């Protein structure tokens, strides 16, 4: 299949402004590749390594990055629309300028990530590792955080109206000043052993 690449070596490749549509990459190595301005549509990346790659100003539509490694990856002004990042890990990446809509971050590793004041409403973070991440002032309205690891996560001032969190998350995270709806307020009270009558 012409649109399928398995185990290809793209290390140090210089491919700025490249367009990929309906292509499949499996176990490909993009270490230190220059992928600035990359546009993907309907692509899948399974177990690919983007360590040190420059994905600045790239746009991704209906693409999947499953179990990929993003370590020290440049993600400035990256846009994800209708994408899946299921099971991918982010280490030492700056995510403050990303844009994501209708995107699935389930099972992703985002521990100790700075996500302050980011627009993350309506996204899926099911069973994601957000341990010690900073989500102060983030818009998480309508997001699904069920099963997420939130130990030491800072959600102070976050907008959590319509968000879904389980009891563990409500106990583990710092929620002072977060904006919540009545359902979440009752769930918070129950998680902390309060009896609402």
C-alpha positions in Angstrom: 0.0 0.0 0.0 1.6 3.3 -1.2 0.1 5.3 1.7 1.4 3.0 4.4 4.9 3.3 6.0 6.2 1.0 8.7 9.4 1.6 10.6 10.6 4.4 8.3 13.5 6.6 9.4 12.7 10.3 9.2 15.3 11.4 11.7 16.6 14.9 11.0 14.4 15.1 7.9 13.7 18.6 6.7 10.1 18.6 5.5 8.5 22.0 6.3 5.1 22.9 4.9 4.5 19.2 3.9 0.9 18.0 3.3 0.0 14.4 4.1 -3.5 13.0 3.5 -4.9 9.6 4.3 -1.5 8.2 5.1 -0.6 5.6 7.7 2.7 5.7 9.7 3.6 2.9 12.1 6.7 2.8 14.4 8.3 5.6 12.3 11.1 7.7 13.8 10.7 11.5 13.4 13.4 12.4 16.0 14.7 16.0 15.4 12.8 16.3 12.1 11.8 19.7 10.9 8.0 19.4 10.3 7.1 23.0 10.8 3.8 23.9 9.1 2.9 20.2 8.5 -0.7 19.6 7.5 -2.2 16.2 8.1 -5.7 15.1 7.1 -7.1 11.7 7.9 -3.6 10.3 8.8 -2.7 7.8 11.5 0.6 7.7 13.4 0.9 4.5 15.5 3.8 4.2 18.0 5.8 7.0 16.2 8.6 8.9 17.9 8.6 12.7 17.6 11.4 13.4 20.2 13.0 16.8 19.5 10.9 17.3 16.3 9.7 20.7 15.3 5.9 20.6 14.7 5.4 24.3 15.2 2.4 25.8 13.4 1.3 22.4 12.2 -2.3 21.6 11.6 -4.0 18.2 12.0 -7.5 17.4 11.0 -9.2 14.0 11.7 -5.8 12.5 12.3 -4.7 10.0 15.0 -1.5 10.0 17.0 -1.8 6.8 19.0 0.8 5.8 21.5 3.3 8.3 20.1 6.2 9.9 22.0 6.5 13.7 22.2 9.6 14.5 24.2 11.0 18.0 23.9 8.9 18.4 20.8 8.2 21.9 19.6 4.4 22.3 19.6 4.0 26.0 19.3 0.7 27.0 17.7 -0.2 23.4 16.8 -3.9 22.9 15.9 -5.7 19.6 16.4 -9.3 19.3 15.1 -11.2 16.0 15.4 -8.0 14.2 16.3 -7.1 11.3 18.7 -3.9 11.3 20.8 -4.9 8.1 22.6 -2.1 6.8 24.8 0.5 9.3 23.6 3.1 10.8 26.1 4.2 14.4 26.4 7.4 15.1 28.2 9.1 18.5 28.5 6.8 19.9 25.8 5.4 23.4 25.8 1.7 23.1 25.2 0.5 26.6 26.2 -0.1 27.7 22.6 -1.8 24.6 21.2 -5.4 24.6 20.0 -7.6 21.6 20.2 -11.3 21.0 19.3 -13.2 17.7 19.3 -10.0 15.9 20.3 -9.4 12.8 22.4 -6.5 12.9 25.0 -7.7 9.7 26.7 -4.9 7.7 28.3 -2.3 10.4 27.5 0.6 11.1 29.8 0.5 14.8 30.6 2.1 14.8 34.1 3.6 18.1 35.2 2.4 19.9 32.1 1.6 23.6 32.1 -1.9 24.1 30.7 -2.8 27.3 32.5 -5.7 29.3 31.1 -6.0 27.1 28.1 -9.2 26.5 26.2 -9.8 22.8 26.7 -13.6 22.7 26.8 -15.4 19.6 25.5 -12.2 17.5 25.2 -11.8 13.9 26.4 -9.1 13.2 29.1 -10.4 9.9 30.2 -7.8 8.0 32.3 -5.2 10.6 31.3 -2.2 11.2 33.6 -2.5 14.8 34.7 -0.6 14.3 37.9 0.9 17.7 39.2 -0.2 19.5 36.0 -1.1 23.1 36.2 -4.6 23.8 34.9 -5.1 27.0 36.8 -7.8 29.1 35.1 -8.2 26.6 32.2 -11.6 26.2 30.5 -12.5 22.6 30.9 -16.3 23.1 30.6 -17.9 19.9 29.3 -14.7 18.0 29.3 -14.6 14.3 30.3 -12.0 13.7 33.0 -13.4 10.5 34.4 -10.6 8.1 35.5 -7.9 10.8 35.0 -5.1 10.8 37.5 -5.2 14.3 39.1 -3.0 13.8 42.2 -1.6 17.3 43.0 -3.1 18.8 39.8 -3.9 22.5 40.1 -7.4 23.2 38.9 -7.8 26.4 40.9 -9.9 28.9 39.0 -10.7 26.4 36.3 -14.1 26.4 34.6 -15.5 22.9 35.3 -19.1 23.6 34.5 -20.5 20.6 32.7 -17.2 18.6 33.2 -17.3 15.0 34.3 -14.9 14.0 37.1 -15.0 10.9 39.3 -14.7 10.9 43.1 -10.9 10.2 43.0 -10.3 13.3 40.8 -12.4 15.5 43.1 -10.4 14.4 46.1 -6.9 14.4 44.5 -7.0 17.8 42.6 -6.7 21.3 44.1 -10.0 22.9 43.2 -10.1 26.2 45.2 -11.9 28.8 43.3 -12.9 26.5 40.4 -16.3 27.3 38.8 -18.6 24.3 39.0 -22.3 23.6 38.3 -24.7 22.1 40.9 -24.1 18.5 39.8 -20.4 18.8 40.3 -20.8 20.6 43.6 -22.9 17.7 44.9 -20.4 15.2 43.6 -17.6 17.1 45.3 -19.5 17.1 48.6 -20.2 13.4 48.4 -16.5 12.7 47.5 -15.5 14.5 50.7 -17.9 12.6 52.9 -20.5 15.4 53.2 -24.2 14.6 53.5 -26.4 17.0 51.5 -30.0 17.1 52.7 
